[in-house]
Amino acid sequence: MSDTPPNTSEPVVAAELFSRIVELDSVPPTGRNLVFEADEAQKAALAVRFRVDQIHFLKVTGLLKPWRKAGFKLTAQFEAEVLQTCVVTLEPFTQTLKGTFTETFLPEAVLEKTSVEIELDAEGIDPPEGFGPERRLDVGQYAAEYFGLKLAPYPRAPGVEFADVIEDSDEKAAENVSNDVGSRPNPFAILKKLQSDDD
């Protein structure tokens, strides 16, 4: 496993922001346990990439093991804590995210020769991804992608609804109208005073 820094001469993508390379030839028959966490620079970069205020932590655990004759299967879980701005109240709030995902992989040469979609669909697994002759896999790429999918595009703080804000705005508007009416001079009182002055 290597922490190769991203190539800044190319567009930055999720894989480069959270890169965790596994040499597939180093995976034993029983599988390889994976545990990794985003460092400060990666958290900051991922926060920009996915447009969140801040990522407090992002942890990933998983198992990568041989699958079928030439492939590999990745089963992983992630947990993260992020700071986002509520689109309703415009106030920041902290949210914990958890998710699981499974990916399968086969050599690109195998994928070009055979089709396994029908059999995989029966198992409830998406078609496999391919890996090249260098036999390396960036598991961080998939963790970052699934983390991004878990984020709400229009985040709302727990318990906050648009109706609550509308009702609160209506109450404030009614209160302002009441105060405004109460502060206006009574026209009948003014007329009565003028009549008294004339007498």
C-alpha positions as CSV (number, residue, x, y, z in Angstrom):
1,M,0.0,0.0,0.0
2,S,1.3,3.4,-1.0
3,D,0.4,7.0,-0.2
4,T,1.3,8.4,-3.6
5,P,0.7,12.2,-3.8
6,P,-1.7,13.4,-6.5
7,N,-0.3,14.6,-9.8
8,T,-1.1,18.3,-9.7
9,S,-0.6,18.7,-13.4
10,E,-3.9,16.9,-14.0
11,P,-7.4,17.5,-12.9
12,V,-7.9,16.4,-9.3
13,V,-10.4,13.6,-8.9
14,A,-11.7,11.7,-5.8
15,A,-9.3,8.9,-6.4
16,E,-6.2,11.1,-6.3
17,L,-7.5,12.9,-3.2
18,F,-7.8,9.7,-1.1
19,S,-5.4,7.3,-2.8
20,R,-4.8,4.0,-1.2
21,I,-2.9,1.6,-3.6
22,V,-3.0,-2.1,-3.0
23,E,-0.6,-4.4,-4.8
24,L,-2.9,-7.3,-5.8
25,D,-0.1,-9.9,-5.9
26,S,0.4,-9.2,-2.2
27,V,-3.1,-10.2,-1.2
28,P,-3.1,-13.7,0.4
29,P,-5.7,-16.4,-0.3
30,T,-7.5,-15.6,2.9
31,G,-7.7,-11.9,2.0
32,R,-6.2,-8.7,3.2
33,N,-7.7,-6.5,5.9
34,L,-7.7,-2.8,5.1
35,V,-7.8,0.0,7.6
36,F,-7.1,3.6,6.6
37,E,-8.1,7.1,7.5
38,A,-7.9,10.5,5.7
39,D,-5.2,12.8,6.9
40,E,-5.6,16.6,7.3
41,A,-4.6,17.4,3.8
42,Q,-6.9,14.8,2.3
43,K,-9.8,15.8,4.5
44,A,-9.4,19.4,3.4
45,A,-9.2,18.4,-0.3
46,L,-12.2,16.1,-0.1
47,A,-14.2,18.8,1.6
48,V,-13.5,21.1,-1.4
49,R,-14.2,18.3,-3.8
50,F,-17.6,17.5,-2.3
51,R,-18.5,21.0,-1.2
52,V,-18.8,20.5,2.5
53,D,-17.7,23.0,5.1
54,Q,-15.3,20.5,6.9
55,I,-14.6,16.8,7.3
56,H,-13.8,16.0,10.9
57,F,-12.8,12.4,10.1
58,L,-13.2,9.7,7.4
59,K,-12.3,6.1,8.3
60,V,-12.4,3.1,6.1
61,T,-12.2,-0.6,7.0
62,G,-12.6,-3.5,4.7
63,L,-11.5,-6.8,3.3
64,L,-10.0,-7.4,-0.1
65,K,-9.8,-11.1,-1.1
66,P,-9.4,-13.3,-4.2
67,W,-12.6,-13.8,-6.1
68,R,-13.3,-16.5,-8.7
69,K,-10.2,-17.6,-10.6
70,A,-8.5,-14.3,-11.5
71,G,-10.4,-11.6,-9.7
72,F,-10.8,-9.9,-6.4
73,K,-13.7,-8.8,-4.2
74,L,-13.7,-5.7,-2.0
75,T,-16.2,-5.4,0.9
76,A,-15.8,-2.2,2.9
77,Q,-17.4,0.1,5.4
78,F,-16.7,3.8,6.0
79,E,-17.6,6.3,8.7
80,A,-17.3,10.0,8.5
81,E,-18.2,13.1,10.4
82,V,-18.8,16.3,8.4
83,L,-19.7,19.9,9.0
84,Q,-22.3,21.2,6.6
85,T,-24.5,24.3,6.2
86,C,-28.3,23.7,6.5
87,V,-30.0,25.0,3.3
88,V,-33.1,25.9,5.4
89,T,-31.6,27.8,8.4
90,L,-28.2,28.6,6.9
91,E,-26.7,27.4,10.2
92,P,-23.8,24.9,10.3
93,F,-24.5,21.4,11.7
94,T,-22.5,18.3,12.3
95,Q,-23.6,15.0,10.7
96,T,-22.2,11.4,11.0
97,L,-22.3,9.3,7.8
98,K,-21.9,5.6,7.6
99,G,-22.0,3.3,4.6
100,T,-21.0,0.0,3.1
101,F,-20.1,-1.1,-0.4
102,T,-19.0,-4.1,-2.4
103,E,-17.0,-4.1,-5.6
104,T,-15.6,-6.9,-7.7
105,F,-12.6,-6.8,-10.0
106,L,-11.3,-8.8,-12.9
107,P,-8.3,-8.4,-15.2
108,E,-9.2,-6.1,-18.2
109,A,-8.1,-8.9,-20.5
110,V,-10.7,-11.2,-19.0
111,L,-13.4,-8.6,-19.2
112,E,-12.7,-8.1,-22.9
113,K,-13.1,-11.8,-23.7
114,T,-16.1,-12.7,-21.5
115,S,-19.3,-11.3,-20.2
116,V,-20.5,-12.1,-16.7
117,E,-23.2,-9.5,-16.3
118,I,-26.1,-12.0,-16.3
119,E,-24.6,-14.2,-13.7
120,L,-23.5,-11.3,-11.5
121,D,-27.0,-9.7,-11.6
122,A,-28.4,-12.9,-10.2
123,E,-26.1,-12.5,-7.3
124,G,-27.1,-8.9,-6.8
125,I,-23.6,-7.6,-7.5
126,D,-22.7,-4.9,-10.0
127,P,-20.6,-5.9,-13.0
128,P,-16.9,-6.0,-12.1
129,E,-14.4,-3.3,-12.6
130,G,-11.2,-4.0,-14.5
131,F,-7.6,-3.8,-13.4
132,G,-4.6,-3.5,-15.7
133,P,-1.5,-5.7,-16.1
134,E,0.3,-3.7,-13.4
135,R,-2.1,-5.5,-11.0
136,R,-2.7,-2.5,-8.7
137,L,-5.9,-1.3,-7.2
138,D,-6.7,2.0,-5.7
139,V,-9.3,1.2,-3.0
140,G,-9.3,4.8,-1.8
141,Q,-11.0,5.7,-5.1
142,Y,-14.1,3.6,-4.3
143,A,-14.2,4.8,-0.6
144,A,-14.2,8.4,-1.7
145,E,-16.9,7.9,-4.4
146,Y,-19.2,6.1,-2.0
147,F,-18.6,8.7,0.7
148,G,-19.6,11.4,-1.9
149,L,-22.8,9.5,-2.8
150,K,-23.8,9.5,0.8
151,L,-23.7,13.3,1.1
152,A,-27.1,15.0,0.7
153,P,-26.9,17.6,-2.2
154,Y,-29.2,19.9,-0.1
155,P,-28.3,19.2,3.5
156,R,-30.8,20.0,6.2
157,A,-30.1,19.9,9.9
158,P,-31.9,17.1,11.8
159,G,-35.6,18.0,12.5
160,V,-35.6,21.1,10.3
161,E,-38.3,21.3,7.7
162,F,-39.1,24.1,5.2
163,A,-42.6,24.4,6.8
164,D,-41.0,25.4,10.1
165,V,-39.1,28.3,8.5
166,I,-42.2,29.5,6.6
167,E,-44.3,29.3,9.8
168,D,-41.7,31.2,11.8
169,S,-41.5,33.9,9.0
170,D,-45.3,34.2,9.1
171,E,-45.3,34.7,12.8
172,K,-42.6,37.4,12.7
173,A,-44.5,39.1,9.8
174,A,-47.7,39.1,11.8
175,E,-45.9,40.4,14.9
176,N,-44.4,43.2,12.9
177,V,-47.8,44.2,11.5
178,S,-49.3,44.2,15.0
179,N,-46.5,46.4,16.3
180,D,-46.8,48.7,13.4
181,V,-50.6,49.1,13.8
182,G,-50.2,49.6,17.6
183,S,-47.7,52.4,17.0
184,R,-49.9,54.4,14.6
185,P,-52.0,57.3,16.0
186,N,-55.7,56.7,16.3
187,P,-57.5,58.9,13.7
188,F,-60.6,59.2,15.8
189,A,-58.5,60.4,18.8
190,I,-56.9,63.0,16.6
191,L,-60.3,64.3,15.3
192,K,-61.7,64.4,18.9
193,K,-58.7,66.5,20.0
194,L,-59.1,68.9,17.1
195,Q,-62.8,69.4,18.0
196,S,-61.9,70.1,21.6
197,D,-59.3,72.7,20.5
198,D,-61.9,74.4,18.4
199,D,-64.3,74.6,21.4
